[in-house]
Amino acid sequence: MKRILLALIATLAACVLCAGAVAPAQGAQDYVLNVSKADVASFPEVKLYVSFVDTAGESINGLTATDFAIKEDGRPISGISVDSLRKSGERVSIALLIDCSYSMRDSGALEAAKSGAKGFIDIMDPKDECTVISVSDKITPRLADVAGHAVFSSDKSVLKQAVDSIVAEPFTRLYDGLNSAIQWVGDTTSLRKIVVVLTDALPSDERSTMTLQECIDAAKKSNVTIHAIGEGADVNPKPLVEMTRATGGSYCFAAAPGDLKALYQQILSNIYNEYIVRYTSPITGEEALQMHTAEVSVLYEGKTYRAAVSFVPQVIPARHSVAGIILIGLALLLLVGLSAYAAWRKTRKVCPNCSRLIPLAATVCPRCGYNFAARDRAEAPAAETEVASAVDDHTRVMHKRKVFAWLTVIEGMDKGKTYELGEQGVFSLGRSSENDFVLDDDSVSRSHAKIEMRDGRYVVHDLASANGTFVADERVDVADIVNGVTIRLGDEVLSFQVIRKEDKTNE
């Protein structure tokens, strides 16, 4: 008698958990109504994906538009249409996530799970796509074993081979595997994205780095619905119920491995018999930027069941709305302003001394007085070197050499900018304002290159720049530069000019 009582309690608990996966807002607990998603990609058309199941988790079929009622923000909506997901022709992407831990093998559930998964694949619609993922201490996309890739496939023979390739392995990283499945199915272009999880959910096996809540958040972000099957008397149903309830899926309990095939088929039936309820939203203008709520009601066997979903119609208001016109106008003004600034920027150069923008034709910076004129180059600071040579025993001729060098941008957005090399010996070039010669082009690194005066000659050094330093079209790390040579930093092309003057004095 005690055993019979315990069995009845266990059966009742399983029924309560199935009903709790997606609880209705109103009505008796013998049926469950849930809205898993609101699709507003073609707004003002709204598509609601609605499931209506009994407490055993089986879908209720045959409902029509007369059985449904819609309210949007409390306002009744007319002109709704209702269709099933299968009849709509929409493609479904499904990830089968199968726990292959040793505990699944030891209970005999793994082979039953593989048989159930292959039965699931057999009755899939040919247009739909599926992937198979096993989870233990490793997350393995099984299509890679048989097809050389981890993407989805509609080839049922390949998918069943992928299921057959699953072998038992230690431990379980259920949440890590679930997160991977969500990411893979979330990247598909299908409107309906489904993950079906099968596990015995033993806490002693769990080794995940991800958390349950992180998986739920990822599923909601990618509009993924999770269905779950918990296997065995020792299963921990709480996380499975929570993930399915949060994403609009269903939870089923398999008391024995032999139940798995039927439960797989039941879940696929629920997926295909999901209702798509369409209506045209009356929302216009500025309301399109706000959160709205659609409430679905089903009148069935004299009782009303309700469920709701919230959505934001679109990020940008409709073009004909006041807000839309304002935003479009502001965007156009911004575009015109940026274009005008770019055109004006091409007529300016940067003073290398104070970094102020001045007209290209200017020869003197109005702020600091820096002189750009070629005739003044001789007055700029110049490096001087003395070279002595013996003429006879009593006379030495001293050659006082003055070096005048400058860089001029001949191509690029800084075209016309000039910098005269002084006598400090090292000159830095780059996008940062801390450089001696500042170049505003994004193709130039912040600290791109330096030019060093060494023994009366000039040497350029690349400073590990992203786009390299080129001398005469040859990429260099260190190179001598001579009069007339071109130096390219990113998209900026500079001409190097040097003049050497010698004055001879006798001693």
C-alpha positions as CSV (number, residue, x, y, z in Angstrom):
1,M,0.0,0.0,0.0
2,K,2.9,2.3,0.8
3,R,4.4,1.7,-2.6
4,I,1.2,2.4,-4.4
5,L,0.8,5.7,-2.4
6,L,4.3,6.8,-3.3
7,A,3.7,6.0,-7.0
8,L,0.5,8.1,-7.0
9,I,2.4,11.0,-5.4
10,A,5.2,10.8,-8.0
11,T,2.7,10.7,-10.9
12,L,0.8,13.7,-9.5
13,A,4.1,15.6,-9.1
14,A,5.0,14.9,-12.7
15,C,1.6,16.2,-13.9
16,V,2.0,19.4,-11.8
17,L,5.5,20.0,-13.3
18,C,4.2,19.6,-16.9
19,A,1.4,22.0,-16.2
20,G,3.8,24.4,-14.5
21,A,6.1,24.7,-17.6
22,V,3.9,27.3,-19.2
23,A,1.2,28.5,-16.8
24,P,-1.9,30.3,-18.1
25,A,-2.8,33.8,-16.9
26,Q,-6.4,32.7,-16.2
27,G,-8.6,29.6,-16.4
28,A,-8.6,26.1,-15.0
29,Q,-5.3,24.1,-14.8
30,D,-6.5,21.4,-17.2
31,Y,-5.1,23.3,-20.3
32,V,-2.2,25.6,-20.7
33,L,-2.0,28.6,-23.0
34,N,1.3,30.3,-23.8
35,V,2.6,32.9,-26.2
36,S,6.3,32.1,-27.0
37,K,7.1,35.0,-29.4
38,A,5.8,38.1,-31.0
39,D,7.2,38.7,-34.5
40,V,7.0,42.4,-35.5
41,A,9.6,42.2,-38.4
42,S,6.8,43.3,-40.8
43,F,5.1,45.8,-38.5
44,P,2.3,46.8,-38.4
45,E,1.6,43.1,-39.1
46,V,2.1,41.2,-35.8
47,K,2.5,37.5,-35.6
48,L,2.0,35.7,-32.3
49,Y,3.3,32.2,-31.8
50,V,0.8,30.5,-29.5
51,S,0.7,27.0,-27.9
52,F,-2.3,25.4,-26.3
53,V,-1.7,22.1,-24.5
54,D,-3.3,19.9,-21.9
55,T,-1.6,18.9,-18.6
56,A,0.0,15.9,-20.3
57,G,1.8,18.3,-22.6
58,E,-0.2,17.3,-25.8
59,S,-1.3,20.1,-28.1
60,I,-4.9,20.9,-28.7
61,N,-5.5,21.0,-32.5
62,G,-8.3,22.4,-34.7
63,L,-8.7,25.8,-33.2
64,T,-9.8,28.6,-35.5
65,A,-9.9,32.4,-35.5
66,T,-13.3,32.2,-33.8
67,D,-11.8,30.5,-30.8
68,F,-9.2,33.3,-30.3
69,A,-9.5,36.9,-29.1
70,I,-6.7,39.5,-29.1
71,K,-6.3,42.7,-27.0
72,E,-3.4,45.1,-27.6
73,D,-2.8,47.3,-24.6
74,G,-6.3,46.5,-23.5
75,R,-7.9,47.4,-26.8
76,P,-9.8,44.7,-28.7
77,I,-8.4,43.8,-32.1
78,S,-10.5,42.7,-35.0
79,G,-9.6,40.9,-38.2
80,I,-7.3,38.3,-36.8
81,S,-6.3,35.1,-38.7
82,V,-5.1,31.8,-37.3
83,D,-2.9,29.1,-38.8
84,S,-0.7,26.3,-37.6
85,L,3.0,26.5,-37.9
86,R,3.1,23.4,-40.2
87,K,0.5,24.8,-42.5
88,S,2.1,28.3,-42.6
89,G,5.1,26.9,-44.6
90,E,7.6,28.6,-42.3
91,R,10.9,26.7,-41.9
92,V,11.8,25.5,-38.4
93,S,15.4,25.1,-37.2
94,I,15.8,22.5,-34.4
95,A,18.8,21.6,-32.3
96,L,18.6,18.2,-30.6
97,L,20.8,18.3,-27.4
98,I,21.3,14.8,-26.0
99,D,23.0,14.1,-22.6
100,C,25.4,11.2,-23.2
101,S,26.9,11.0,-19.7
102,Y,27.7,7.6,-18.1
103,S,24.6,7.8,-16.0
104,M,22.5,7.9,-19.1
105,R,24.3,4.9,-20.5
106,D,24.1,2.9,-17.2
107,S,20.3,3.4,-17.0
108,G,19.8,2.3,-20.6
109,A,18.4,5.8,-21.4
110,L,21.1,6.7,-23.9
111,E,20.2,4.1,-26.5
112,A,16.5,4.8,-26.0
113,A,17.3,8.5,-26.4
114,K,19.1,7.8,-29.7
115,S,16.2,5.7,-30.9
116,G,13.7,8.5,-29.9
117,A,15.8,11.2,-31.6
118,K,15.9,9.2,-34.9
119,G,12.1,8.8,-34.7
120,F,11.9,12.6,-34.2
121,I,14.0,13.1,-37.3
122,D,11.9,10.6,-39.3
123,I,8.7,12.7,-38.9
124,M,10.3,16.1,-39.4
125,D,9.0,18.2,-42.3
126,P,11.5,17.9,-45.2
127,K,11.8,21.7,-45.4
128,D,13.0,22.0,-41.8
129,E,16.6,21.7,-40.7
130,C,18.2,20.1,-37.6
131,T,21.5,19.6,-35.9
132,V,22.5,17.0,-33.3
133,I,24.7,17.9,-30.3
134,S,25.9,15.6,-27.6
135,V,26.9,16.9,-24.2
136,S,29.0,15.3,-21.5
137,D,32.3,16.8,-20.3
138,K,32.6,17.8,-24.0
139,I,30.1,19.6,-26.3
140,T,30.2,17.8,-29.6
141,P,28.4,18.9,-32.8
142,R,27.8,15.4,-34.2
143,L,27.2,16.5,-37.8
144,A,31.0,17.1,-37.9
145,D,31.5,13.4,-37.5
146,V,29.5,12.4,-40.5
147,A,29.3,15.4,-42.7
148,G,32.5,17.3,-41.9
149,H,30.7,20.4,-40.6
150,A,28.7,21.6,-37.6
151,V,25.9,23.4,-39.5
152,F,22.3,22.3,-39.8
153,S,21.0,19.8,-42.3
154,S,17.7,18.6,-43.8
155,D,19.2,15.3,-44.9
156,K,17.5,12.8,-42.6
157,S,20.0,10.0,-43.3
158,V,22.9,12.2,-42.4
159,L,21.1,13.4,-39.2
160,K,20.4,9.8,-38.1
161,Q,24.1,8.9,-38.7
162,A,25.0,11.9,-36.5
163,V,22.7,10.4,-33.7
164,D,24.3,7.0,-34.1
165,S,27.7,8.5,-33.6
166,I,27.0,9.5,-30.0
167,V,28.9,7.5,-27.4
168,A,28.8,7.7,-23.6
169,E,31.3,10.0,-21.9
170,P,31.9,11.1,-18.3
171,F,30.1,13.9,-16.5
172,T,27.7,16.6,-18.0
173,R,28.2,20.2,-18.9
174,L,24.5,20.6,-19.6
175,Y,24.3,24.5,-19.4
176,D,27.5,24.9,-21.5
177,G,26.0,22.5,-24.1
178,L,22.6,24.3,-24.0
179,N,24.3,27.7,-24.5
180,S,26.2,26.3,-27.6
181,A,22.9,24.9,-29.0
182,I,21.2,28.3,-28.4
183,Q,24.0,30.1,-30.2
184,W,24.0,27.7,-33.2
185,V,20.2,27.7,-33.7
186,G,20.1,31.4,-33.0
187,D,22.3,32.1,-35.9
188,T,19.9,30.5,-38.4
189,T,17.6,32.6,-40.5
190,S,14.4,30.7,-39.5
191,L,11.7,32.4,-37.7
192,R,11.1,29.5,-35.4
193,K,14.2,28.4,-33.5
194,I,13.9,25.4,-31.2
195,V,16.2,23.5,-28.8
196,V,15.1,20.1,-27.5
197,V,17.0,19.0,-24.5
198,L,17.2,15.4,-23.2
199,T,18.9,14.7,-19.9
200,D,18.7,12.8,-16.6
201,A,19.8,16.1,-15.0
202,L,21.9,14.7,-12.1
203,P,23.4,17.5,-10.1
204,S,26.4,15.3,-9.2
205,D,27.3,15.1,-12.9
206,E,27.1,18.9,-13.7
207,R,30.3,20.6,-14.6
208,S,29.2,23.7,-16.5
209,T,30.8,27.1,-16.4
210,M,27.6,28.7,-17.7
211,T,24.6,29.2,-15.4
212,L,21.0,28.4,-16.1
213,Q,20.0,32.1,-16.0
214,E,22.7,32.9,-18.6
215,C,21.2,30.3,-20.9
216,I,17.7,31.6,-20.4
217,D,18.9,35.2,-21.2
218,A,20.7,34.0,-24.3
219,A,17.6,32.1,-25.5
220,K,15.3,35.1,-25.0
221,K,17.7,37.3,-26.8
222,S,17.8,35.0,-29.8
223,N,14.1,34.1,-29.7
224,V,14.9,30.4,-29.0
225,T,12.2,28.2,-27.5
226,I,13.5,25.4,-25.3
227,H,11.6,22.0,-24.9
228,A,13.0,19.5,-22.4
229,I,12.6,15.9,-21.5
230,G,13.7,14.8,-18.0
231,E,14.6,11.1,-17.8
232,G,14.6,8.8,-14.8
233,A,13.3,8.8,-11.2
234,D,16.4,10.7,-10.0
235,V,16.0,13.5,-12.5
236,N,16.2,17.1,-11.1
237,P,13.2,18.7,-12.9
238,K,13.5,22.2,-11.4
239,P,16.0,23.7,-13.9
240,L,14.3,22.0,-16.9
241,V,10.9,23.4,-15.9
242,E,12.4,26.8,-15.4
243,M,14.2,27.0,-18.8
244,T,11.0,25.8,-20.6
245,R,8.7,28.0,-18.7
246,A,10.9,31.1,-19.4
247,T,11.2,30.5,-23.1
248,G,7.6,29.2,-23.9
249,G,8.5,25.6,-24.3
250,S,7.2,22.4,-22.6
251,Y,8.7,20.0,-20.1
252,C,8.0,16.3,-20.2
253,F,8.9,13.5,-17.7
254,A,10.1,10.1,-18.9
255,A,9.7,7.6,-16.0
256,A,11.4,4.9,-18.0
257,P,13.6,4.9,-21.2
258,G,10.8,3.3,-23.1
259,D,8.8,6.5,-22.8
260,L,11.4,8.6,-24.7
261,K,10.4,7.9,-28.3
262,A,6.7,8.9,-27.6
263,L,7.8,12.1,-25.8
264,Y,10.1,13.1,-28.7
265,Q,7.2,12.7,-31.1
266,Q,4.9,14.6,-28.8
267,I,7.3,17.6,-28.6
268,L,7.6,17.7,-32.4
269,S,3.8,17.5,-32.7
270,N,3.5,20.4,-30.3
271,I,6.0,22.4,-32.3
272,Y,4.2,21.9,-35.6
273,N,0.8,22.4,-34.0
274,E,1.8,25.8,-32.6
275,Y,-0.7,28.4,-33.7
276,I,0.3,31.6,-35.6
277,V,-2.1,34.4,-34.8
278,R,-1.8,37.4,-37.2
279,Y,-3.3,40.8,-36.8
280,T,-2.7,44.4,-37.9
281,S,-1.6,46.7,-35.1
282,P,-3.3,50.1,-34.8
283,I,-0.1,51.5,-33.3
284,T,1.2,54.6,-35.2
285,G,3.6,57.5,-34.7
286,E,5.5,58.0,-31.5
287,E,3.8,54.9,-29.9
288,A,6.0,52.7,-32.1
289,L,9.0,53.4,-29.8
290,Q,7.2,52.2,-26.7
291,M,6.6,48.8,-25.1
292,H,3.2,47.2,-25.8
293,T,1.4,44.1,-24.6
294,A,-0.6,41.7,-26.7
295,E,-3.1,39.5,-24.7
296,V,-4.3,36.3,-26.3
297,S,-7.5,34.6,-25.1
298,V,-8.9,31.2,-26.0
299,L,-12.4,30.1,-25.3
300,Y,-12.3,26.3,-25.0
301,E,-14.9,23.9,-23.5
302,G,-16.7,26.9,-21.9
303,K,-13.6,28.2,-20.2
304,T,-11.4,31.2,-21.0
305,Y,-7.6,30.9,-21.0
306,R,-5.3,33.9,-21.3
307,A,-1.6,34.6,-21.9
308,A,0.3,37.7,-22.8
309,V,3.5,38.8,-24.4
310,S,5.3,42.2,-24.5
311,F,7.0,43.7,-27.6
312,V,8.4,46.9,-29.0
313,P,7.1,47.3,-32.6
314,Q,10.3,48.8,-34.2
315,V,13.4,50.7,-33.3
316,I,12.7,53.6,-35.8
317,P,9.2,55.0,-36.1
318,A,7.2,54.7,-39.3
319,R,8.3,57.1,-42.0
320,H,4.9,58.8,-42.1
321,S,4.9,59.5,-38.3
322,V,5.9,62.8,-36.8
323,A,8.8,61.2,-34.9
324,G,9.9,59.4,-38.1
325,I,9.9,62.6,-40.1
326,I,11.9,64.4,-37.4
327,L,14.5,61.6,-37.1
328,I,14.9,61.4,-40.9
329,G,15.3,65.2,-41.1
330,L,18.0,65.1,-38.3
331,A,19.8,62.3,-40.1
332,L,19.9,64.2,-43.3
333,L,21.1,67.4,-41.6
334,L,23.9,65.4,-39.9
335,L,24.9,63.9,-43.2
336,V,25.0,67.3,-44.9
337,G,27.0,68.7,-41.9
338,L,29.5,65.9,-42.0
339,S,29.9,66.3,-45.8
340,A,30.4,70.1,-45.4
341,Y,33.0,69.6,-42.7
342,A,34.9,67.0,-44.8
343,A,34.9,69.4,-47.7
344,W,36.1,72.3,-45.5
345,R,38.7,70.0,-43.9
346,K,40.3,69.5,-47.3
347,T,41.0,73.2,-47.5
348,R,42.9,73.3,-44.3
349,K,46.3,72.2,-43.0
350,V,47.6,71.8,-39.5
351,C,50.3,74.0,-38.1
352,P,53.1,71.6,-37.0
353,N,54.0,74.0,-34.2
354,C,50.6,74.6,-32.5
355,S,48.3,72.1,-34.3
356,R,45.8,74.8,-35.3
357,L,43.9,74.4,-38.6
358,I,44.7,77.1,-41.1
359,P,44.0,77.6,-44.8
360,L,46.2,75.7,-47.3
361,A,47.3,78.9,-48.9
362,A,48.4,80.5,-45.7
363,T,52.2,80.9,-45.3
364,V,52.2,82.1,-41.7
365,C,50.1,80.5,-38.8
366,P,48.0,83.3,-37.3
367,R,48.2,81.8,-33.9
368,C,51.9,81.1,-33.3
369,G,53.5,82.8,-36.3
370,Y,55.0,79.6,-37.7
371,N,56.3,80.5,-41.3
372,F,55.5,78.0,-44.1
373,A,57.2,80.1,-46.9
374,A,59.9,78.4,-48.8
375,R,61.9,81.6,-48.7
376,D,62.1,81.5,-45.0
377,R,63.4,78.0,-44.8
378,A,66.9,79.3,-44.7
379,E,66.0,81.2,-41.5
380,A,64.7,78.0,-39.8
381,P,66.9,76.3,-37.2
382,A,69.4,74.2,-39.0
383,A,71.8,71.5,-37.9
384,E,75.4,72.4,-38.3
385,T,78.4,70.1,-38.6
386,E,82.0,70.9,-38.9
387,V,84.3,68.8,-41.1
388,A,88.1,69.5,-41.1
389,S,90.5,68.5,-43.8
390,A,94.2,69.1,-43.9
391,V,95.5,71.3,-46.8
392,D,99.1,71.5,-45.7
393,D,101.0,71.5,-42.5
394,H,99.9,75.1,-41.6
395,T,96.4,75.5,-43.0
396,R,93.1,73.7,-42.2
397,V,89.9,74.4,-44.1
398,M,86.8,74.2,-42.0
399,H,83.6,73.3,-43.8
400,K,80.6,74.7,-41.8
401,R,77.7,72.7,-43.2
402,K,74.1,73.9,-42.7
403,V,71.4,71.4,-43.3
404,F,67.8,72.5,-44.1
405,A,65.3,69.6,-44.4
406,W,61.5,69.5,-44.5
407,L,58.6,67.1,-45.1
408,T,55.6,68.0,-47.3
409,V,52.4,65.9,-47.6
410,I,51.8,65.4,-51.3
411,E,49.0,62.8,-51.1
412,G,46.3,62.2,-48.5
413,M,43.9,64.1,-46.4
414,D,46.7,66.2,-45.0
415,K,47.9,67.2,-48.4
416,G,49.8,70.5,-48.3
417,K,50.9,70.2,-44.7
418,T,54.6,70.9,-44.2
419,Y,57.0,70.3,-41.4
420,E,60.6,71.6,-41.1
421,L,63.1,69.4,-39.4
422,G,64.9,71.3,-36.7
423,E,68.1,70.5,-34.9
424,Q,66.8,68.3,-32.1
425,G,68.0,65.2,-33.9
426,V,64.8,63.0,-33.6
427,F,61.4,63.8,-35.1
428,S,58.3,61.8,-34.4
429,L,55.4,61.3,-36.9
430,G,51.9,59.9,-36.2
431,R,48.3,60.6,-35.5
432,S,48.8,61.4,-31.8
433,S,49.0,65.1,-30.9
434,E,52.2,64.3,-29.0
435,N,54.1,63.8,-32.2
436,D,56.3,66.5,-33.8
437,F,54.5,66.1,-37.1
438,V,50.8,65.3,-36.6
439,L,48.9,63.5,-39.4
440,D,45.1,63.2,-39.0
441,D,44.5,60.3,-41.3
442,D,43.1,57.2,-39.5
443,S,45.4,55.0,-41.6
444,V,48.3,56.4,-39.7
445,S,49.2,54.9,-36.3
446,R,49.3,57.0,-33.2
447,S,53.1,56.7,-33.1
448,H,53.9,55.7,-36.6
449,A,57.5,56.5,-37.4
450,K,60.5,58.7,-36.4
451,I,63.2,60.4,-38.4
452,E,66.6,60.7,-36.8
453,M,69.5,62.9,-37.9
454,R,72.6,60.8,-37.6
455,D,76.1,62.0,-38.7
456,G,74.6,64.6,-41.0
457,R,72.3,62.1,-42.7
458,Y,68.6,61.3,-42.1
459,V,67.3,57.9,-41.2
460,V,63.6,56.9,-40.9
461,H,62.5,54.2,-38.4
462,D,59.1,52.4,-38.4
463,L,57.6,52.2,-34.9
464,A,55.8,48.9,-35.4
465,S,53.0,50.7,-37.2
466,A,49.8,48.9,-38.3
467,N,50.1,49.9,-42.0
468,G,53.9,50.1,-42.3
469,T,56.4,52.7,-43.4
470,F,57.4,52.8,-47.1
471,V,60.4,54.5,-48.6
472,A,60.2,54.8,-52.4
473,D,57.4,52.2,-52.3
474,E,59.4,49.7,-50.4
475,R,58.4,48.7,-46.8
476,V,61.2,49.4,-44.4
477,D,62.0,49.1,-40.7
478,V,65.0,51.4,-40.9
479,A,66.3,53.2,-44.0
480,D,68.3,56.2,-45.0
481,I,66.3,58.9,-46.8
482,V,67.7,61.4,-49.3
483,N,66.6,64.5,-51.1
484,G,63.4,64.0,-53.2
485,V,62.5,60.5,-51.8
486,T,58.9,59.8,-51.0
487,I,57.8,58.3,-47.6
488,R,54.4,56.7,-47.2
489,L,52.7,56.4,-43.8
490,G,49.4,54.6,-44.3
491,D,47.5,56.6,-47.0
492,E,49.7,59.7,-46.5
493,V,52.5,60.3,-49.0
494,L,55.3,62.7,-47.9
495,S,58.1,64.2,-49.9
496,F,61.4,64.6,-48.2
497,Q,63.5,67.6,-49.2
498,V,67.0,68.5,-47.9
499,I,69.3,71.4,-48.8
500,R,72.9,71.5,-47.6
501,K,74.9,74.7,-47.7
502,E,78.7,74.9,-46.9
503,D,80.7,77.9,-45.8
504,K,84.5,77.5,-45.9
505,T,86.7,79.3,-43.4
506,N,90.5,79.1,-43.1
507,E,92.3,78.6,-39.8
